[in-house]
Amino acid sequence: MTEHPLSRAEFDAVYARVPRLTVEVVLRGAAGVVLTRRSVEPARGLWHLPGGTVHFGEPVTAAVRRVARAELGVDVLVGALLGWIEYPGLHAAGYPGWPVGLAFAATLDGGVPVAADQADAVGWFRSVPPDTLAEQAAFLRNLGI
């Protein structure tokens, strides 16, 4: 499976018409939960859960592990499905798609989180920072973070 199975034009054409299934990595440890600050649109400059598109034919748990490697440079053990997140705020702000994210608990299985793909910072948080993507902030608060 290729890292990016669609060209940008194909991606935009498909996901402007149908929901995009994503996974969100809720990596927890003694220091809290890991968030990264986006360095690209949509939501540039906001803290968010590492996440990404599930590729066609890719098992969802494999997508969680792939995203953790790509966005944090770590290996994770995938835990329970914690729920889902829809992103009406992104769409209202002009993003052409409608992502639906499956949020999975994860624990470190190797490495130290670093800002890797599409992020300029990474941090462990015991509470949700004020400049967090709104839908994810609400989700994390519902988890007690």
N, C-alpha and C positions, 0 to 999 in steps of 0.2 A: 504494500500500500504506500502510495506517495504521501509526502508530508502535506501537500496542498493539491488535492485531486481536481480542483476547478481553477480555471483562470479567474482573474478578478472580474472580468466581464460576465463569465458564466455564473459566478457566485452571486453577483448583483442581480442578474436576470432571474435566477432561480429564487433567491430569498427575498426578492421584492414581491413575490407572488404566493409563497407558501411559508409557514412558520419554519424557523431554523432550530433544530434540536441541538442543544449544547449541554455540556457538563460543567459544573462548578465544583471546585476543589475546596472543601472546608477542612483545611489542615490545622489541627489543634495540637497543642503541646502545653507544657507547664507555663510557658510565657504568654499563652493566649491563642489567638487565631492569626494565621498569616494572611495579610492583604498585600497587594501590589498597587503602585500608583501608575495609572495608564499614561503612556507617552505617545499614544496615537488615538485618533478618533475611532469610534465614538467614545465619549466620556473622558477625553484627555484631561489629565491633571487630577482625576478623582481616584480615591482608593477603591479597590474592588477585589472580589474573590477571583483567583486565577480560574480561567474557564476557556472553553473553546468548542468548536463545532464537532459533533460526532460524524465521522466519515461513514459513507455507505458501506455496509457489511462489517463494520467495526463493532465488536462488543462494547457496551457502554462502560464496563469497568476498565477495559483496555484504553478507552478514550480518556478516562480519569488519569490513568498512569501516564499516558502520552502527554497530556496537558501539563501534569505536574513536572515532567521532565523538561518540556519546552518552555514553560513560563517561570519555573522556579529552580530548575537544574537539580531536582531531587527525585529519588524513588520513593513511592508511597505504598502503603498497604491500604486498599480500598475497604471502607467500612460500609455502614448502613446508608441507604437512601434517606436523606433528611427531609426531603420535600422538593418542590419545584418553585421556580421564580419566573414570572413573566415580566416583560419590560415595556409597558405602555409609555413610560416617560421618554425612553429613547426614541420610540416611534414619533411621539408628539414633538420631539425636538428636531425632527427631520431625518432620523435614521430610516432608511427605506425598508428595513426588515422588521420581523417580529420574532426575536429569539425566545425560546422557552428552555430554561436551564434546569436540569436535574442536579440537585445539590447533594453531594456525597461526602460523608465523613471520611477523613483520611488521617493516617499517622505516618510519621517519617520512617522510612526503611533504608535510608542511605543518603548522605549528603547534607548540605546546609543550604537553606533557601537563599537564592540570590535573584536580583532583578535580571531576568534573561530576555524573554521575548515580549515585546510591546510594553515594557514597563521601565521606569527610571528609578524606582525605589521599591524596597520590600521591607515589611516590618511585622513584628508580632504585636498584637493588640489585645488587651484585656477588656476593652470596651470599644464600641464603634466610633471611629473618628468622625467629626462633623462633615468633612469633605469626602464622604463615601457615596457611591452610586446609590440613589434613593431606594430602589427596589431591593438591593442587597442589604442596605442598612436596616430596612424594616425586617427582612428575613432573619438577619443575624440577631437583632434585638428580640425577635420571637423565640430564638434559640437560647436566650439568656446571656448574650454577649454584649 
